[in-house]
Structure formats: C-alpha cells, structure tokens
Amino acid sequence: MLILSKTNLADEAVAAIRQEIIAGRWDVGAKLPNEAGLSAMLSVSRGTVREAVRVLAAQGFVEARQGSGTYVLSRTDAAPMLSAARRTSLRDRFEARCALDVEAARLAALRRTPDVIANLRQLLAARGNFDSGERDLFIARDLAFHRAVIAASGNRAMMELYDFFSASISETIAATIDRDVPEPDMLAHADIIDAIDTGRPDAADAAVRRFMAPVLAALEDMLA
C-alpha cells in the first residue's frame, strides 16, 4: 500500500501512480488496476483516483479506453519537454505546427473518405468566426477542427504528437486573436478541406502553406 499525505490527495495520487509507472511497476501497454484496486492501493476515494487518472492521461502517461480500462502509454515524463517547447518563440511553434499540419493534410488527401470530408465541414461550420465574447469557446472549436485534419491523416503517431503539443497549439491559436497576428478566415480553412477533397497531396500541402503564410510573415516582422 502507498501512503499519501492529506494535503492534496489528488496531487499526491497523481505523483504516486506516476512514480510507479516510471519505476516500471507496470509495463507500457499494461492495464492498470481498476478504480477500486487503485483506491485500495492508495487509500483514497474512487473520485480521487478518477481525477488522478484524468491528469495522468493529460500528461501522456496513461490512456483510458472506454469499456476496457486504463493502460500505460509511456514511462517518460513529458512535462520537461513540453515546458521546453513552450519556452520557444511563437514563430518557432507556428513553424513546427505548420510542418505537422502540412504532412497530415498530405496524408489526409490520400486517405480521405466522404465521411471525413463531411466531418471537417461540420466542424468548420461549428467553428464559425471569432466573437469577442466567446474567446475560449472559439479556440476550442478551432482546435477541434485542426485536430480533425490531423486525425484525417490516419496516422496515430501524428495524433499523439498533436495531443502532446495541444496546449502550445492552443496558445498559437490564441495569439492570432490576442496579438497583431492575422487570424486565417473561414475561406482559408475551407480551402484546406477542398484541397484534401481533391485527393492530391500537393494541393493539400499548398493549401496549408497558404493558410500559414500570413501568420508566419507577421511573426517574422515582429522578430525583425
């Protein structure tokens, strides 16, 4: 049994489970004990365990699979790497995002289906244009659209990378709202979908680069 202090049980539970994962108590791909098992192991409530698992999933250590359980994804503590990435310049982060988006769009063009295209158009319609009164909601909807483009690639590793950098990517989206950086309009977003729908990787590549070009140019001017 792991003994936790009473100061902040959720944080202590996160730290205890994370340490056990890093130490190799469970192999990568192994299923963790269920809620009741972890609750008994840590001497905390199931609610505390549930919160701890949610945090560990966000940190990339575990994956909760509905109807199956929680599985170990990684023994590596990604927090230092993420912190380092977030200390880079906004231009650097946009360039990294562009590289990921370009390759995802190329693969999406090759692997497109009518359902995928329909989903992208629905997400874009839900995104809409920015309303100053709904900043956080707009960012969430914009992120959902771009994540769906990554998902359309059919490449799980790209999905994992995108999820890993999602906090940083959210900040790049916010930057086009909060700073003097142009926010690509609905037509620029629709252009990406249309290019993917052609089935031509080069067209999808070009659409993403057109989308990013004004943003990258503005950031270069700021650095200059």
C-alpha positions in Angstrom: 0.0 0.0 0.0 1.2 3.5 -0.9 0.8 6.0 2.0 -0.3 9.5 0.9 -0.3 12.7 2.9 -3.6 14.5 3.5 -2.5 17.9 2.0 -3.8 17.4 -1.6 -4.9 13.8 -2.2 -5.4 14.2 -5.9 -1.9 15.6 -6.5 -0.4 13.0 -4.2 -2.3 10.2 -6.1 -1.0 11.5 -9.4 2.6 11.7 -8.1 2.3 8.2 -6.6 0.9 6.5 -9.7 3.3 8.3 -12.0 6.3 7.2 -9.9 5.1 3.6 -10.0 4.8 3.8 -13.8 8.3 5.4 -14.2 9.8 2.8 -11.9 8.4 0.0 -14.1 5.7 -1.4 -11.8 3.5 -1.7 -14.9 4.9 -2.3 -18.5 4.0 0.0 -21.3 0.7 -1.4 -22.7 -0.2 -3.0 -19.4 -3.6 -2.4 -17.8 -3.7 -0.6 -14.5 -5.7 -1.9 -11.6 -9.3 -0.8 -11.8 -10.7 2.2 -9.8 -11.4 0.0 -6.8 -7.9 -1.5 -6.9 -6.1 1.8 -7.2 -8.4 3.3 -4.5 -7.4 0.5 -2.1 -3.7 0.7 -3.1 -3.6 4.5 -2.4 -6.2 4.6 0.5 -8.2 7.3 -1.3 -11.7 7.6 -2.7 -12.6 6.4 -6.2 -13.3 10.1 -7.1 -9.7 11.0 -6.2 -8.4 8.0 -8.3 -10.6 9.2 -11.2 -9.2 12.7 -11.0 -5.6 11.3 -10.8 -6.1 9.1 -13.9 -7.6 12.1 -15.8 -4.4 14.1 -15.0 -2.1 11.3 -15.9 -3.9 10.8 -19.2 -3.4 14.6 -20.0 0.3 14.2 -19.2 0.6 11.3 -21.6 1.3 8.5 -19.1 -1.9 6.6 -19.5 -4.9 6.1 -21.8 -8.4 5.5 -20.6 -10.3 3.2 -23.0 -14.0 3.2 -22.6 -15.4 -0.1 -21.5 -11.9 -1.6 -21.3 -9.8 0.2 -18.6 -6.8 2.4 -18.2 -3.5 1.4 -19.9 0.1 2.6 -19.6 1.2 4.7 -22.6 4.6 5.8 -21.6 7.1 5.8 -18.7 8.7 9.1 -19.9 7.8 12.2 -18.0 6.9 14.6 -20.9 6.4 17.7 -18.8 10.0 18.9 -19.0 9.9 18.5 -22.8 6.6 20.3 -23.1 7.8 23.1 -20.9 10.9 23.5 -23.1 8.8 23.6 -26.2 6.5 26.2 -24.7 9.5 28.4 -23.9 10.4 28.7 -27.6 9.3 31.7 -29.7 5.8 31.9 -31.1 7.3 31.8 -34.6 9.1 28.5 -33.8 5.9 27.0 -32.6 3.9 28.1 -35.6 6.7 26.6 -37.9 6.5 23.3 -36.0 2.7 23.3 -36.2 2.9 24.1 -39.9 5.2 21.1 -40.5 2.8 18.8 -38.7 -0.3 20.2 -40.4 1.3 20.0 -43.9 2.2 16.3 -43.7 -1.1 15.5 -42.1 -3.0 17.2 -44.9 -1.0 15.4 -47.5 -1.9 12.0 -45.9 -5.5 13.1 -45.4 -5.7 13.8 -49.2 -4.6 10.2 -49.9 -6.9 8.6 -47.3 -9.9 10.8 -47.5 -13.5 9.4 -47.3 -16.8 11.2 -47.8 -17.5 10.9 -44.0 -14.1 12.5 -43.2 -14.8 15.4 -45.5 -18.3 15.8 -44.1 -17.0 15.8 -40.6 -14.4 18.5 -41.4 -17.1 20.7 -43.0 -19.3 20.3 -39.9 -16.5 21.2 -37.6 -15.6 24.3 -39.6 -19.3 25.4 -39.6 -19.4 24.9 -35.8 -16.1 26.9 -35.5 -17.6 30.0 -37.2 -15.9 33.4 -37.0 -14.5 34.8 -33.8 -16.9 36.5 -31.5 -15.1 38.7 -28.9 -17.5 37.4 -26.2 -16.6 33.7 -26.7 -12.9 33.6 -27.0 -12.3 30.3 -25.1 -15.1 28.6 -27.0 -13.7 29.8 -30.3 -10.3 28.5 -29.5 -11.7 25.1 -28.5 -13.7 24.8 -31.7 -10.7 25.9 -33.9 -8.5 23.4 -32.2 -11.2 20.7 -32.8 -11.1 21.5 -36.5 -7.4 21.3 -36.8 -7.2 18.2 -34.7 -9.7 16.6 -37.1 -7.4 17.4 -40.0 -4.6 15.6 -38.2 -6.9 12.7 -37.5 -7.8 12.5 -41.2 -4.2 11.6 -41.9 -4.9 8.2 -40.3 -1.5 8.4 -38.6 -1.7 7.6 -34.9 1.8 9.0 -34.1 0.8 12.4 -35.6 -2.3 12.3 -33.4 -0.2 11.7 -30.3 2.2 14.5 -31.3 -0.7 16.9 -31.8 -2.3 16.0 -28.5 1.1 16.3 -26.8 1.5 19.8 -28.2 -2.2 20.8 -27.8 -1.6 23.3 -25.0 1.1 25.0 -27.1 -1.1 24.8 -30.2 -4.0 26.4 -28.3 -1.6 29.3 -27.4 -0.7 29.7 -31.1 -4.4 30.0 -31.9 -5.0 32.5 -29.1 -2.0 34.5 -30.4 -3.9 35.3 -33.6 -6.7 36.7 -31.5 -4.8 38.5 -28.8 -1.8 39.9 -30.8 -1.2 41.6 -34.1 -1.1 38.3 -35.9 -3.7 37.7 -38.7 -6.4 35.0 -37.9 -7.0 32.9 -41.0 -10.6 33.4 -42.1 -13.2 30.8 -42.9 -12.3 30.7 -46.6 -8.7 29.8 -45.7 -9.9 27.0 -43.6 -12.4 25.8 -46.2 -9.5 25.9 -48.8 -7.7 23.2 -46.7 -10.8 20.9 -46.8 -11.3 21.5 -50.5 -7.7 20.6 -51.2 -7.9 17.4 -49.2 -11.1 16.5 -51.0 -9.2 16.6 -54.4 -7.2 13.6 -53.3 -4.0 15.4 -54.4 -1.3 15.6 -51.6 0.4 18.6 -53.3 -2.8 20.6 -53.4 -3.3 19.9 -49.7 0.3 20.8 -48.9 -0.1 24.1 -50.8 -3.4 24.9 -49.0 -1.9 24.6 -45.6 1.1 26.7 -46.6 -1.2 29.4 -48.0 -3.1 29.2 -44.7 0.1 29.7 -42.6 1.9 32.2 -44.8 0.4 35.4 -43.5 0.8 34.3 -39.9 4.5 33.3 -40.4 5.2 36.6 -42.3 3.7 38.7 -39.4 5.8 36.8 -36.9 8.9 37.3 -38.9 8.2 41.1 -39.0 7.7 41.1 -35.2 11.1 39.4 -34.7 12.7 41.8 -37.1 
